[in-house]
Amino acid sequence: MSTSSVEQRALSLLRAFENAGKAVSRVTVEGKRIELVLSKEREDDEYAGIDMRHDQT
């Protein structure tokens, strides 16, 4: 494996995750440790804006 800085490895991991369709919200580099935090995929709720109560009108 070629020698590369931790920052270069972090960017490489970021590209790999994004190419795989994963959204990354944060990348943290502490020493030799690299932490990637994935974004939670939010499902659009088509009923979110509709009042769904049925007990009163």
TARA-V431380 format. One record per backbone hydrogen bond with DSSP energy under -0.5 kcal/mol. NH is the residue of the N-H (numbers start at 1). CO is the residue of the C=O. Records with the same first field share a line. If there is no record, write none. Layout:
# TARA-V431380
NH: CO ; CO
This chain:
# TARA-V431380
9: 5
10: 6
11: 7
12: 8
13: 9
14: 10
15: 11
16: 12
17: 13
18: 14
19: 15
20: 16
21: 18
22: 17
24: 22
25: 23 ; 37
26: 37
28: 35
30: 28 ; 33
33: 30
35: 28
37: 26
38: 36
39: 23
41: 39
42: 40
43: 41
46: 44
48: 45
50: 47
52: 50
